[in-house]
Amino acid sequence: MDKNYTIEVVCLFCDAALKVEEGKEYQSGDMIECSECGESNDYDSVLDIAEEKGVELAKNELEKELKSTFKNLFK
């Protein structure tokens, strides 16, 4: 199960994908301005939400794989 996924970091206010300046690195406590709505998003908060989405995606994929494997095992 070697799959790669891309999780977009989205604005906490309008759900638009956050775009960052080329080459700019962010650190804990930084604010990222949304290019769509102009709101400032806390770096840590948007990363936490992206991480939660990634974990949920991986969990669902694993569950699907296990169901498929066990279904075929007991036929």
N, C-alpha and C positions, 0 to 999 in steps of 0.2 A: 504494500500500500504506500508507494512512494509518489504522493501527489503534492503538488505545490499550489498554494492559493494566494491570492492577493486580496488583502482587506484594505478598503479605502478608509482613510481618516476623514471623518465628516464633521461639519459644523454642528455644534450642540443646539443651535437655534433654528437653522433652516434645512439641515441634512444635506447641504451641498458638499461635494468633495472639497477638502481644503487643499489649496495650492500653495506651495512654498517657493521662496526665491531659490534659484539654482545655486547650489553650493552652500547654502545657509544651513547651519546646524542649530538645533534647538536643545534646550536643557530644561530640567525641572524648574517650574515657576515662570517660564516664558509664556507669552501670549501670542497666539496666531490669529491674525485678522482674516476673516472670511471675505473672499473677493465678491461673493454674491450679496450678502446682507450687511457686511461691514462690522459685524459684531466681533468682539475679541473672545477667543476660545482659549481656555487654560490647557497648556500642553499635556499635563499629566492626566487631566480628565478625558481628553479626546483619545489619548493612548489607552487608558483603562477601558474605554468603551470599545475601541478597536480590538483590544485583547479579548474582551468578553465575546465579541462576535466571532473571533477566530476560534476560541475554545468551543463555542456552540457549534460552529461549522464542523470542526474536527470530531466532536462528540457525535453529531448526526451522521457523519460519514462512517465512523467506526461502527456505530449501531447498524447502519445499513449493510456494511461488509459482514458483520457478525451474523445478522439475520440470514443473509445470502449463503454464507458458509454453512451454518447449522441446518438450514433448510435443505441444502444439497447433501449434507452428511446423513440425514435421517430418511432419505428417499428409498 
